[in-house]
Amino acid sequence: GTVRAKVETVISPVVTATISSITVRSGDQVKQGEVVVRLDSRELKARAEQARQAVVAAKATRARVEKDFKRMQNIRKADAGAVSRADLDRAQAAVSTTRAQLLRAQRQEDEAKTALSYSTLTAPIAGRVVERYADPGDTARQGEPLLRMYDPGTLRLEASVRESVASKLAKGQQLSVRIDALQKEFAGSVDEIVPSADPGSRSFLVKVSLSSSAGLYPGMFGRLLVPIGQIDRIYIPQNAVTRVGQLDFVMVKTNEGAVRRYVRLGEQAADDRVEAISGLSAGDRI
């Protein structure tokens, strides 16, 4: 299988603007919330200021229209014939219109302020930068990736396991993962078994989270060690073996005394022992 990060993110701008600075490069570690990209915000600031001035003008217009409406109401109360009902209705409609215009201007100001906040891009997670796709001076376009990063603490092995073996696995099961490049085994736990087999290979995708990420990087090759049964093996000390030409012998204690016996050896164990494939039985004394 392949080592991949469970938590991976691509940082893209929401607005189109020129890149002022990028503070990180591939391989850098960043903290959550750390500023990684700054965009040219002069145009966005100008838009925000225009929106603010539009709100000020809308407030002034609303205040004038409301004042005129109240004056007409007072005049009509004093003299019903001085102000017609139609004029009063038009003044009231003007009040509603200016209030709606003020609300729209305020919403536009909020949008302009929000767009201005998008000129500063921060890291959504704590992790390591994998790729940097742009440089200062480039135009950052809406939706196009600028950085890709992942959380090293969420690395896991994703391996295709044939259906006869996958049926023996369960979520949370403890397994071992061997990384050939490091010549090291890592403890792992089955995090997910995709409930659909690949029709071509008849295999299931099994994702195993790793207890440690020391020396691991996404894309590394690994082997998922799945126990499917038990076998008994006989191991003997390496120094008990005598080699004569291409043959291996050991001295076995019997009732008649020590007897030299031919053995066929297998793979070397982690310590100073070697597997005896044939020639010995469990319980023999050498």
Salt bridges, closest charged atoms under 4 A:
GLU8 OE2 - ARG148 NH1 2.30
ASP40 OD2 - ARG42 NH2 2.78
GLU43 OE2 - ARG47 NH2 2.56
GLU49 OE2 - ARG52 NH2 2.80
GLU66 OE2 - ARG99 NE 2.93
ASP68 OD2 - ARG64 NH1 3.92
ASP68 OD1 - ARG71 NH1 2.90
ASP87 OD1 - ARG90 NH2 2.14
ASP89 OD1 - ARG85 NE 3.40
GLU109 OE2 - LYS113 NZ 3.62
ASP135 OD1 - ARG132 NH2 2.89
GLU158 OE1 - ARG4 NE 3.32
GLU158 OE2 - ARG156 NE 3.69
ASP180 OD2 - ARG223 NE 2.92
ASP191 OD2 - LYS6 NZ 3.43
ASP191 OD2 - ARG156 NH1 2.66
GLU192 OE1 - LYS207 NZ 3.74
ASP248 OD1 - ARG243 NH1 2.61
GLU267 OE2 - ARG233 NH1 3.08
ASP271 OD2 - ARG273 NE 3.06
GLU275 OE2 - ARG233 NE 3.72
ASP284 OD2 - ARG261 NH1 3.23
